[in-house]
Amino acid sequence: VGIKADEGVVMATDMRASLGGMVSSKDVQKVEEIHPRGALTIAGSVSAAQNLISTLRAETSLYEARRGKDMSMEALSTLTGNLLRSGAFFVVQPILGGVDDEGAHIYSIDALGGTTEEEYTVTGSGSQYALGVLEQEYDDEVSIDEAKTIAAKAIQSAVERDLASGNGINVAVVTEDGVDITRYKEFDDLL
């Protein structure tokens, strides 16, 4: 789940990885810092997602070293879409969120590299359950704390109905001060 808020973005994921009908891990970090003020959620193939994250981190570091400033979120979304279009990361559907000089941004990026800036978005097997919560709860003046609660409700809805989702929640808060990722085993800590 990715939500644009008044002073940044909130991104949340469950912590379960599945392999077919089996739970392969109950403690997966599905949101990662990839930029000083940007994060990426992952849904899809673990190896492709890990490779995408490593590549984006390297590219943002190179950009900063060469130009002396951070890459904008628009440029980072374009880079992410281009990498997905290349085919090397074909089975990944990320959400990119971050803050730059233009403000807060959430990008939905499909597995073929199509990129759309949104107010909120979802990916993963529990998307249809989470999306209903976002559509009902979101308004364009939501605070960071309100966005965290909405994100937790959306992930909880997915966990209750989707067998491939579960085992807690990771929440990334991205502001102009940076990225803060917190892990919660219980939803009650956020609701």
DAFEN-V479731 format. One line per field, one symbol per residue. psi: psi as a letter, one per 30 degrees, with the letter a starting at -180 (. if undefined). burial: I if it has 16 or more other C-alpha atoms within 10 Angstrom, else O. A space follows every 10 residues. Layout:
psi = ???
burial = ???
This chain:
psi = kkkklegalk kklagkkljb gkjfkgikjg kkkflfhklk lkkakeeeee eeeeeeeeee eeeeeefglk kleeeeeeee eeeeffffhf hkjlkkkaka ffakkkkkjl fggkkkklel llllfgefee eeeeeefklg gkleeeeeee eeeeeeeeef fkfgkahakk kkkkaffakj kkkkfkffff .
burial = IIIIIOIIII IIIIIIIIOO OOOOOOIIII IIIIIIIIII IIIIIIOIIO OIIOOIIOII IOOOOOOOOI IIIIOIIIII IOIIIOOOII IIIIIIIIII OOOIIIIIII IIIIIOIOII IIIIIIIIII IOIIOOIIOO OIIIOIIIII IIIIIIIIIO OOOIIIIIII IIIIIIOIIO IOIIOOOOOI O
